């Protein structure tokens, strides 16, 4: 799986939903076409912990955040691996997005 991990150092990426910038960083890690942002790049006011989890055979158990912007909630729109399996150790604690969140340069 190591060939599915790519770092994008130096390319400024943003995650945007409902007009708000959720995260931005020059240091993302791409796994399976998803940019994983470092935890300190998040605009935390938009994130609420979710009870949702899922399991990936090679990455481990993912935890989720609901994204809330201007009173609208995008449930489970962000996920992260707090304790990934060794093959995915590069994304420990990093956050990725889906469900309509735009990730752009």
Secondary structure as the mmCIF struct_conf table of DSSP 4:
data_model
#
loop_
_struct_conf.conf_type_id
_struct_conf.id
_struct_conf.beg_label_comp_id
_struct_conf.beg_label_asym_id
_struct_conf.beg_label_seq_id
_struct_conf.end_label_comp_id
_struct_conf.end_label_asym_id
_struct_conf.end_label_seq_id
HELX_RH_3T_P HELX_RH_3T_P1 UNK A 2 UNK A 4
STRN STRN1 UNK A 5 UNK A 7
TURN_TY1_P TURN_TY1_P1 UNK A 9 UNK A 10
STRN STRN2 UNK A 13 UNK A 17
TURN_TY1_P TURN_TY1_P2 UNK A 18 UNK A 19
STRN STRN3 UNK A 20 UNK A 25
BEND BEND1 UNK A 26 UNK A 26
STRN STRN4 UNK A 29 UNK A 31
TURN_TY1_P TURN_TY1_P3 UNK A 32 UNK A 33
STRN STRN5 UNK A 34 UNK A 36
STRN STRN6 UNK A 37 UNK A 37
HELX_LH_PP_P HELX_LH_PP_P1 UNK A 38 UNK A 38
HELX_RH_3T_P HELX_RH_3T_P2 UNK A 39 UNK A 41
STRN STRN7 UNK A 42 UNK A 42
HELX_RH_3T_P HELX_RH_3T_P3 UNK A 44 UNK A 46
STRN STRN8 UNK A 47 UNK A 56
TURN_TY1_P TURN_TY1_P4 UNK A 57 UNK A 59
STRN STRN9 UNK A 60 UNK A 69
TURN_TY1_P TURN_TY1_P5 UNK A 70 UNK A 71
STRN STRN10 UNK A 72 UNK A 80
STRN STRN11 UNK A 81 UNK A 81
TURN_TY1_P TURN_TY1_P6 UNK A 82 UNK A 83
HELX_RH_3T_P HELX_RH_3T_P4 UNK A 86 UNK A 91
STRN STRN12 UNK A 92 UNK A 92
TURN_TY1_P TURN_TY1_P7 UNK A 93 UNK A 93
STRN STRN13 UNK A 95 UNK A 97
TURN_TY1_P TURN_TY1_P8 UNK A 99 UNK A 100
STRN STRN14 UNK A 102 UNK A 104
#
